[in-house]
C-alpha cells in the first residue's frame, strides 16, 4: 500500500531542529513509499478515509520532540494517529493506543484502572513500542490502511461530516484535560488559538462551562474564530493578557508579577507558551498543558512561590474517547478548522498548510 514513511536521520534531525520551518521540506525524513500491510490476529483492516497532521507529528519531523520520549516510539514508521476510517462501509474513529490488551499482555496496574493512556507496557510485548502512528510494526493513518482491534473502533454518529469526525482523537485529549479543571473555575484563559486551543474553547462551551472564557490569539482570523466558538474576549498577546490582570513589580533589571488567571490552558505546545502560562496563572491557580513543550529553560519558581498546580493531558481512556465521539454531532463548526485536504503525494504542501491539514490516502 502507499504510505508516508518516517525514517530517523540524525543529520536531518539536527538540521531541522536548527532551522525549524526554514528547513527544506524535501529534506525532511519523510517519503512516499510502498509499505507492506501486515496481518495480525485479532486486528481488523481499516481503510483510511482521513488522517490529521498533529502538532506532535510536526515536532517529530522538525526535531522538537523531547528525547526522553524516544524509547517509547519505534521507527521507521508510517505516521498519523488522528484517524477516520471505514469498515464495511461504516465510518469509524480509530483509537490509536496500543496498551496491554493490544500487546497480548496481562493488564498493568494503570490498565486495570482503565487508564490505558498511562499504560506501563507501551514498550513491552510482541509489538514494537508506541501507538499507531509511532509504531514500526503497525502503520499509522498516513497510509491507505491501518490495523486495529474491534474495541478500538468507534462508530461515527449519523450526519457528522467526515471533516468534523476526524477530530475525534484530539478532541478526546482536550476533553480529558478540561475535566481536570473541575469544579469549574470562574474564569479560564486559553493560550494559543491553533487547532487544540480552538477545540478547548469550543468544547468548554459544549460541556456547559458558563464562566468567563478568554483567549490569547496571535492572528486576527484566530481571534475571530475564538469569539465564534464562545470566547468572551481575546488578547493579542500573552503580555497583553498579563498586563490586563497582574500587578508589576521591579527590582534593578528584574520584573515580577502578582495576580493573574484562575486557570490557564496552554495549547500552543511550545516552550514559550509554557513559560507564559506559568506567568499568567494567579497565586494558587492551575495550568493545564495540552501540548508538549519539549526541552526548554523554564523558571520553576511559580510552582512554589505562587503554588501554581500543573496538569497535563496526553491521551485518554476508552470512555473519554467514546464521549468525545458522542459529542461530535453538537460541535458544529469544527470542520472550519481544516486548512486543506491533501493526497499523500502532496505532503510538502500539507505540512505547510495554514489550519488543520488532513490527508486523504485513498483518493476517489
N, C-alpha and C positions, 0 to 999 in steps of 0.2 A: 504494500500500500504506500501511497505518498504521505510524507510527513516531514515536519521541520525538526531536524535532529540537532541538539546542542551537544558539542564535544568540547570539554575544557581545554584551554590553551593558556599557559602561564604568560607568554609574551602578549597575547591579545588581552588577557585579564588585566595586566599592568598598564597596557596602552589605553584600554577603555576606562580604567579607573582614573588614570591621569587626565585624559582629555574629556571624559564624560560624553555628553551628547555631540561633541565635536568629532568624536572618533568615527571614522567612515563606517557606515552600516555594512557595506560589503565586506569589511574585515572582521565583523563580529563572528564569534564561533558558532554560527548557526547556518545550516544549509538544508536545502530541499533534497530529500533522499528517498530511495525505495527502502522501506523497512518491513521486516518480517513480522506479521501479526501472530504471536504465539497462541497455542491452545493451553488452557489451564482448567483443570477440573473444578467445577463449582462456579465458574465465571461465565457470564454471557457476553456475546459480541454486541456492542452498541455502536450504531452508526452515528457519527458526529454530525450534528446539524450546525451548531455554532460553538465557538470556544473563544473566551475572552483573553485579552492581554492584560495581565495584572501588574501592579507596581513591583511585586516581588520578582516577576519574570524579567522586567527591565533592570532591576537591581542586580540580578544574576548576570545578565548579558553585559552590563556596564561595570562589573567588578565592584559593586557596592554591597553585596551580601556579606553578613558577618561571617568570618572564617570559622567561628565556633560551631556554626550550623553544618559545616561541610560533612562531618561523619554521618549525618542523618539524611543525606541525599545520595543518589548514586547516578553516575553518568558513564557513557553518553546516554542521553535520554530524549525522548520526544516531550517537549514542554506542553504546558496547558493544563490547568487544574480547574478552571471555570468552564464546565462542560454541559451543554444541552445536547442530548442525544435522542435517538429514535430506536425503539424496539418493537418490531411487528406493527409498525405504523403509528405507534403511540409516542408522544413526546415525553421525555423523562429528564429530570435534573439528576446529574451524577454526583454523588458524594464521593470525593476522591481519596478519602482516608484509607490507609492500609494498616489496620490495627491488628491486635492479637487474632481475632476471629478470621480475618482475611489471610493471615500468615500461618494458619493451622496450628496456633499455639494456645495453651491454656490461658485464660484471661489474667492479665497482670492486675495488681490492686486498683489501678485507675480505671481499667476497662471494666472491672467488676462493679465500679461505682457508676458506670455509664459514661465516663469521661474519656472517650476514645481519642479525642484530640490531644490528650496528655498521655497517651499510651507509652509505657516504658520499653516496649519491644519494637519500636519503629526501625531498628537496625538489626533485628534478630529474625531467625526462622529461615525458611527456604526462599523467601523473596528478598530481593536487594533492599537496602534502606530507602525510605522515602515514600511519599504518597504518589498518586498518579500525577504526572507532570514533572516529577523529580525522581523517577524510578527507571533504572535501566532495563528491568525485566518486563514492565508493562507500560505501553505507550500512553502518553497524555493526549489532550484534546487538540493539539496542533497537528493532527493526523486524521486520516479518514475513519479510523475505527479505534475504539478503546475496549478494554475488557473490565467488567465489574461484576461483583456478586449481586444477585437479585435484590437483597436488602439494602443495597447502596443506591437503588434507583427509585426516584420519587416522581410519580405521575404529575404532569403539569395540569393545573385546573383548566377546564374548558374556557375558551375565549381569551386566554392570555397570549398575547403576541410573542413570537419567538424572541424578538429583540428585548423583551422585558424578562422573559423566562430565563434567559442566560445569566441574569444577575442573581440567581438563587444562591450560589455559593458565597460571593462576597456579602450578600445580604445576611446570610447566616452568621458570618463573622461579626458583622456590625450588631446584629441582634444580640448575640452573646455578650458583647461588650457593654451595650447600653443597659442590659439587665443589671449589670454590676453597679450602676448608678442609683438603683432603687434602694430605699424610698427616694422618689424623685426630688432633686433639689429645686429650689425656687427659680434658679437661673442656670442655663448651660451655655457655654461658649464653645463652638466648634471651630477649630483652627485648621484651615486648608479646605478649599472647596473644589478639590478634584472629585473623582468618582466616589471614593469612600466617604469623604466629608459630606457630599450631597446626599448620599444614601443615609448617612446618620441623621441629617436634618429631616429628610422625608420620613424616615422610619420613626423618629421620635414623635412626630405628629400622628402617625398612623397608630402608634401604641398608646395614644391618648395623653401624651405629655402636654399639659396646659400651662406650664410656666413660661418665663421669658426665655426665648431662644435667640441667641446671637451667633454671628458667624464672622470669620475673617476670610476675605476673598481677595486674591491677587489681581484678578482681571474683572472688568465690568460685566462681561457675559456670565461669569460665575456668580457675581453678586445678584444679578437679575434672577438667575435660576434658584439661588438660595432663598430669595424672597418668595418666589413662586412655590417653593417646596415647604414654606412655613416659617422662615426666619423672620423675627420681629425687627431686626436691624442687622446691618452688615458694616464692618470696618474694613478699610482698605489695607491695613497692615496690623501686625501684632503690636507694634509700638503705639499705633493709634488706639487700639483696644486697651492697652496698658495705661496710657495717659488718661483715658476716659474714666478709669476706675481707681487707680492706685495713687498713693502719695509718694513723691520722690524725695529722697534724702541724698546729700552729697557729703563726702569727706575726701579732701585732696582731689585725686583724679578718679575716685570711685563713686559709683551711684548704686543705691539700693531702693527698695520699694516696700510699702506696706499696703495691704488691700489687694483686691483683685476679684476673681470669679469663683463661685462656689464649686463649680465643676467645669473642667476644660477637657474637651475631646480632641486629641491630637491625631489628625487624619492625613497629614502630609507624608508621614513615613520618613522624614528627614531628621538629621541631627539638629539642624537649626530649629525645626519645629518643636523638637523635644525640649530644647533649651528655652524656647519662647513659652511653651506650655507651663514649665516649672515656674517661670517668672510671672505668668498670668494668674496662676492659682492663688487664691487668698489663703490666709492663715487657717489651717485645718481643712483646706479644700481637697478635691480629688482631681487626679489627672488620669485619663483613660487613653492608653496607646492602642490605636487601631492599625498602626504601621510599624515597621522595623527600622529604627534609625541607624543600625549598624554600629561601626566603631566611631565614636565621637568623643571629644573633650567636653564634658558637661560639669557645671557647678552643681554638686550634690547637696549643698547646704540647705536648700528648701525642704529637704526631707526631714531634717531635724530642727532647723531654725524656725520654719513655718509649720512643721508637722504635716506636710503635704503627703497624702496617700497616693500610691501609684498602682494602677490596674492595667492589665493587658488582655488582648483578645486575639488569639492566633487561629483557632479553628472553631469547633462546635461539637455538641453531642448530636446523636441521631434525632432526638426530639427537637432540638433547636433548628436543625436543617429542615425537618418536616414543617415546623412552624413558619420558617422563612418561605418555603414553597407555598404554604397555605395563605400567606399574606399577599402573594403576587396579584390576585385579582383586584385588590383595593389600592394598589400602588401605581395608579395611572401616572404616566409621565416619566417613568424610569427609562423608557426607550429613547427619550430625548437626550440622554447622556451619551448615546452611541455616536462616535465620531466617524464611523465608516465600517463597512463590511468588506473583507478582502479575501481573495483566493490565496492559497498558500504561496503561490508564485510571487505575489506582491508583498511579501513580508517586509522588505525595507520600507515601503510606503506605510504599512500598518504600524510599524514601530515608531514612525514619525507623526502619526495622526494626532490631531487635537481632539480630545474627548476619548471615550472608550472605544478602542479598536477591537473588532471581532474578526475571527477567521471563519470562513465557510469552506471547510476542506473538500466537501462533496458538492462541487458547483453543478447546478442543474444543467 
